Amino acid sequence: MNDKKNLMLIVPMLHQGGFERVCITTARLMQEYYNVYVLIFSSKDINYDITGLNIIDIDVPSQKGLVNKIINVFKRVNKVRKKKKELGINVSYSFGSSANYVNVLSRGKEKVLTGLRCQTDMESPKQVKLFCSRSDQVLSCSKEIMRQLSDDFGYNKSSFIYNPLDVEDVQKKGSEEVKDYPFDEPGTRVIASMGRNDYIKGMWHLVKAFSIVYKKHPEARLVVLGAGDWSEYEDLAGKLGVEGKVSFPGVRKNPFPYVAKSDIYVCSSNHEGFPNAVLEAMALQKPVISADCKTGPREILLSEEEYDKLISDKPDGSSITESINGEYGILVPDMDENVNMDSEVITEDEKILADEICKLLDDEGMFLHYQDKSYERALFYKPEEYKASIHTILKRFE
């Protein structure tokens, strides 16, 4: 038996997504200091390398229907409470709203940390107040979320830690061979994006913007990687006249070779926390264009001075109305979160996005500049920095 404290990390699943990846990274980095247990609600479709980790599956997968969801919460809380007591957990840290609920409601003698990692986590005041009132600390991955907790909820026991990025690992995975890459013909210029089929990812905006780009650049192609049924998007591409020029390969355990073979990375999200996919594209030296959604992208693509000026100009956190050529990438206005699959409706914001993509395709100097700046920025988020920061926070509660 060792003398390390016991740390439990709680996450619903390890299927796909940013905070799941951060959870696994946190587990590996903290093994030096703690006996680490990763508790999940379901082991279905695990998509991350969990070799050498203590995984606890309580086997209470998600259910449909309000009554079933309420019953599920009670089941999860009871099972997690027993596990915390059985393992003698000293600190428990949860990722995402559903895990936060279970973490605070199963609280025993341990210290409880909850993670608010996306703008959608902030949209239910009752949830946020519950997590704040029952947590010893609320952690976020952006300055904007911490600002909102202070300004809107009067909560000042929060910290922000930027997500870690293992540049070497991303590059290594990006160098692997892709046998089914859809656009290998010579002369193509590929725009890539990663994200599940969810309204928060705003992919219909990207497809519509791409249809404008294609008219000016017939060599352009678009590849979107992520889970979901993309048939409606394929129909939209057909109606927009870009059928066969857009590909939706679905989920890939290793998506990085697809991004590595692309030219430009675009994030069209209307909600993010701190978009790992943007950082991963930057590690692969891809120029990045991102929507200025509520949290995340502006903190990555702008210098500290540019960010401070933007906050000064827009203290309420509202989006920009014109594109900004930031030090590390290009920001375009946040786009409507209401899904619109009508091929006849192209918004001004979609036209701005298309225009910025075309500028990168047209201007080799700008393209090469943002290739270099992307990589420079990626190196800022070293796992060692995250490791030191998260360990400092956790030590307060041992």
Disulfide bonds with the S-S distance in Angstrom:
none
